[in-house]
Amino acid sequence: MEVKTFKPEHTDHPGKLLEVRLTEMSMGPKELAMRLGKAEKTIFAILNGNSPITREMAFLLESVVQTPANFWIKAQNSYDDYTMFTQRQKELKESETWTQEFPVAAMARLGWIPKSTTWLDKTQALFHFFGVTSKQSWENIYINQELKAQFRISLKHDIKHYAISAWLRKGEIQAKEMTVQTYSESVFKEKLVEIKQLAIAGNVLFWNRLKELCAEAGVKLIYTPMLEKAPISATARWLDDVPVIQITDRGKRYDTFWFNFFHEAAHILLHGKRDVFLKDVEYNEKDMEKENEANEFAVKWLFSREDEEKFIQQGDFSPMAILRGAREFGTHQTFIEERLVNVDIIKNYETKFRMHLEIID
């Protein structure tokens, strides 16, 4: 949603208006101070624009200079608005180099932020998008992890962290717009059986039904288009105590999508709420163990190692044999074929069942 930026008109300090009024009344600052019962230096500070006209002062002036208190209050508010606006513009200007690190053109094309012509407007759009007020606020959340309840993974050591943070933030926004059932681990495991049937059916128009099945188990499934400079396939995390799987159609391949989905489902079922997993990034040894567990989980659901070994032992890798194997092992032929490519039994150019994927949410 585009947020309209408040842009007040230029206005002078109300002390200038007071100075004009005193001239009209042939009254000097000293006399005004005496009539108001205030120190002379207070009046000079107002006339010089170094001190505001407070609400108390506005009501006192009403009696002495015969101008309604509301006039002075409005004049001061207008000046304060313009001063704050000017200061904010300066802060935005200082953050332009930060903005230039983001793929703002791509984000605008996707409708994540409004299309803007100036870097100042682009910076303002990014602050609205991330829900922060400064570059430092963004760094505290996405780099320094100071808001661990919302963002538990630091992107400090990832050179693509600007674009990745934008992709993740879009997922947060999408998740807040979704409503699902209360999460149930047992129900999610049950739904995975039906979800596997979607996967092996080979129908590329599966997305809406897949999302419904996840929602019935209390899992928010989100499709977020891949962003330039953020080559992420998927992520699993918990937001507001709700499991969220955020996924792209990176590579536009049917087999890749389903492997990524079951991989992230494994993280939800096997690993803790405080873990955040980004597929396609480097992990330490401990987290890599969890990644390997998730990989094996996905393999088991789509085409197990045992079934793979049985199929390879048959020695026939022709298209007809792959089709028979898909029926025999309860999977889809593209999953068998891609496994044979991975173990170098057939070559990429020999594939016959590879399917193109285009998610329409």
Secondary structure as GFF3:
##gff-version 3
##sequence-region A 1 361
A	DSSP	alpha_helix	14	25	.	.	.	ID=ss1
A	DSSP	alpha_helix	29	36	.	.	.	ID=ss2
A	DSSP	alpha_helix	40	47	.	.	.	ID=ss3
A	DSSP	alpha_helix	55	65	.	.	.	ID=ss4
A	DSSP	alpha_helix	69	94	.	.	.	ID=ss5
A	DSSP	alpha_helix	96	99	.	.	.	ID=ss6
A	DSSP	alpha_helix	104	109	.	.	.	ID=ss7
A	DSSP	alpha_helix	119	130	.	.	.	ID=ss8
A	DSSP	alpha_helix	135	142	.	.	.	ID=ss9
A	DSSP	alpha_helix	161	176	.	.	.	ID=ss10
A	DSSP	alpha_helix	185	201	.	.	.	ID=ss11
A	DSSP	alpha_helix	207	216	.	.	.	ID=ss12
A	DSSP	beta_strand	220	223	.	.	.	ID=ss13
A	DSSP	beta_strand	234	239	.	.	.	ID=ss14
A	DSSP	beta_strand	242	247	.	.	.	ID=ss15
A	DSSP	three_ten_helix	250	252	.	.	.	ID=ss16
A	DSSP	alpha_helix	254	270	.	.	.	ID=ss17
A	DSSP	beta_strand	277	278	.	.	.	ID=ss18
A	DSSP	alpha_helix	285	302	.	.	.	ID=ss19
A	DSSP	alpha_helix	305	314	.	.	.	ID=ss20
A	DSSP	alpha_helix	319	329	.	.	.	ID=ss21
A	DSSP	alpha_helix	333	342	.	.	.	ID=ss22
A	DSSP	three_ten_helix	348	350	.	.	.	ID=ss23
###
